[in-house]
Amino acid sequence: MITAGAAVQGTAHLAGGQGCQDAFKAVGLGGTAVLAVADGAGSRERSALGSHIAVNTACRVLAEGIPRAEDAPQVWTGWIAAAGARVVEDHLRTVEGVLSAVPAPGGPVRADALACTLAAAVLRPPWVAFLSVGDCFGTVLTRGPAGAGAVGAGARVRERCHLVLPPPVPGAAETVFLSSPGAALRLRSFVLWEPMLSGVVLATDGCASLTLDHPSVRELPPETGPLPSERFFCGLAATLRANGGDAEPLRALLSGPGAARTGDDLTVVCALTDGR
């Protein structure tokens, strides 16, 4: 399993003297990977700390008790739902513990000062389990024969990308943070079983314009919604497999001219099978 990630400070944050408020983490467990990405709220002064607590909490909780690849779907769905509720609970408990241990000159600091969103995933082929609070998004990769009749040892293999955890649509309700009241009730969790599964990629919402295509690019109607860019996701997967997981090309992508127009922090973390 190959894991890689990068976080780049947004141009607007750089211009305003504001540090990167995103965080990511990936943990390799042999043939399994646990990964998480968090996006700190730009209006909250300690959201960067909240993001780091979130990804550490998610990876710690999700690394425990992962079902087996041969377990039934209800085992996987029950496990990720329970784990998601625990992530929210443990995150808030940790945040409150940190705030109580560090007195603030101006008086008590509320937990929402560390507000952040979160997306996390567990990749254990053929399963991938997701949980999400807020506006981060996720894509899965699959590898299979390039043509309908292409089978056998000499068949060409093509990788495809699928947006399975989309960002909110424009005009959606106010963003939910891990510290928001009722966050556990607003948490999304689900699992996918895919025999051709070859990877999963998580990203913060600042990456949307760089990594997602408008449906018109593929001559589809607007109501189709955003589509994952094969140029970005499949190209990134091929590069990381070729270089053994060196994240520098990913960092370069997030720092390039095409990314600068968002102004927001950009963070991507992924886990890929080795491609064999």
N, C-alpha and C positions, 0 to 999 in steps of 0.2 A: 504494500500500500504506500502511495506517495502522498504526502501532505505538504501544503505550501500556503502562504498567506502574505499579504502586504497591506499596510495602512498608510495613506498619504494625506497630509494636511491640505485642506481645501484652500483655494486662492483667496476666497473671501476671509477665511479665518487667518490666513497668513497676513493679509493686508491690515486686519484689525488687531494683530498681535495676540490672536487667540490660538491656543494649541489644538492639536488633533483631539477630538472627543470620542473617536471610535476606538474599538478594541477587538481583537480576534484571538482565538486559541484553537489549536488542533492537537489531538493526542492520538498517536498510532498505537494500536493494540494488536499487533500481528496482522491478521487478515481483517481487522475491524478498525474503523477510525471514528473518533468523536470530534466534532468541530462546532464552533460557535462564533457568532459575530454580533457586536452590539454597537448601537449608534446613540451617542449622548445627545440630549436635547441642547440645542445651541443657546437657549435662553437661560439655562441653569448653570450656575457657577461651578458646580462640582460634578458635572455629568461625566467627565472623563473618568473620574474615580468610580462612578456608578457603572460605567461600561466595563471596566476591568474586573470589578467584583462580579458582574453578570456573567462574563464568559468563563471566569474561573469556577463559579458556582455551577453553571450549566455543564461544563465538562466533567466536573467532579461527580455530580449526581448521575449523569448519563453514562458514565463509565461503570456504574454498578448494576449488576443484575441483568445485563443485556440478554435478551432471549437468544436461543440457538437458531441457526439458519433453518433448521427443519421444524421449528415450532409453528403452531397454527396461527392464522391471522388474528384471532381473538386474543391470543397471548401477547402478540406485538402491540395491538391497539390498546389493550388494558395497561400494558407496561408503560408506554409512552405517555398516556394520559395521566397516570399516577406520578410519573417522573416529572412531567411538566408542572403539576400542582406543587410538587416538592421544590422545584427550582424557584418558583415565585416566592414560596414561603421562606426558603433558606436565604434567598437574595435579600429580602426585606429584613430578616433577622440579622444578617451580617451588616447591612447598611446601618441599622439602628445601633448595633454594637460598636461600629466604627465611630459613629457620631457621638455616642455617649462617652467614648474613651478619649476623644480629642475635644476639649472645651473650646468653644468659639468665643472670641472677644465680644461680639455683638449679641451674645445670647444663644440659646439653643438653635441648631440648624435642623430644619425639617427634612424628612427622607426624600421629598420631591426635589430637593436641591441636587440630588444624584440621579435625576430621571434619565432613563435610557430605554431604547427598544432592544429586542433580542430575537435572533433566529438561531436555532441549533439543530444539529442532525447527527444521527448515528448511521454509519454505512457498514453493513455486514451483508455483502451480496449473498442472495439476491434481494435482500431487504434494505430499505432505507427508511428511517423514522425521523419525522420532523416535529419541532415545536416552535411556536412563534408568538411573540407579543409585540405588536406595533408594525412598522412599515419596512423592515428588512425583507429581502426576497431570496428565493432559492431555485436552482436549476439542477436537473439530473442529466447525466450523459449516458448514452447506450451505445454499444458497439455490435454491429451485425453485418451480414453480407450486403454489399452495395446494391445488388440487383435482386429482383424477385426470384430468379432461378439460380442465383449464385450460391452454390454449396460446395463443400469439399475443401481439401487442403489448399487448393490454389485460388480459392475465391477471394476477391478483394474485399477488405473490411472497411466499413465506413462508420464514423462516429457521428451521432446526432445529439442535439440538445433539446430539452423540454422544460419549459417554465412551469413548475408544479406548485410553487409558492409565490404567486404574483404580488407585486406591490399594490397598495390601495389605488383605486381608480380616482381620477381628478374629482374633487368635490366631495370626497368621502368624509365621514365623521372625523372628529378630532382624534389625533393620534393617541393611542393608549400606551402608557409606559409601564415598566415593571413596578414602579412605585404608585401607580394610579389606583384609586379605590376600586375594588372588584377586578383587579388585573387577572386573578386566577380564573374568573368566569369568562374573561375575554380571550383567554389563551387558545390558540389553535394547535391541535396535534393530529397527526395522521401518519399512516405508513403506506409504503408502496412495495409491491413485490414485482420484480422485473428480472427475468433470467439473463437479459443482455446488459444489465446494469454495469456501468464502468466508472461512474464517478458522481460526485455531488459538489456543487458550488454555492456558497452563501455570499451575499453582498449587502451592503448598506444602501439606503435609497439614493444617496448621492451618485451611485454608479449607474442608475437607470438609463440615462441618456447615452452612456458609453457602451452598455452591454445589451440593451434591448432595442429592437427595431420596431418602427411603426408598421402596422399591417399592410400599408400601401406598398412597402418594399417588396412584398410577395403578391401584390395585386389582390389583396383581401380587403373586405370592408372594415371601416374603423371599429365597428362593434366587436370585431374579433379580439381586440385588445392587443397589448404589447407582445412581441415575440422575441425569444432569445436569439441573439446574434450568433450564428454559427461561426462567423469569422472570429469573434472574440472567444467564445467558450471552447469550440473545438480546436481552434488555433492554440489557445492557452494550454489545453490538455496535451496536445502533441509536443509543444515546447517543453513542458515540465517532464514529460516522460523521457524525452530525448536528453535532458540535462540532469536527470536524477532528482528533480524537485527543487532546483535552485530558483528562488523566488525573485531574483533580480529582474528578469524579463517582465514579470507581473508588475513589479514596482514601476518599471519604465512605462508600461501601458497606462497605469493610473496617474503617472506624472506627465503624460504627453499632452500636446495641444488639444486633442479631442476631449480630454477629461477636464481641462481647466475651465471650460465654459460653465460648469455647474456651480463653481464657487464653494461647494460643500466638501467635507472630508469624504474620501473614497477608500473603502476597505473591502477586500475580497479574500476569502479563505476557501480552500478546496481540498478534497481527498479523492484520489484516483486509484483505480486498480492498475497494476503494472502493464496492462495492455496485452498480456499473453493469452 
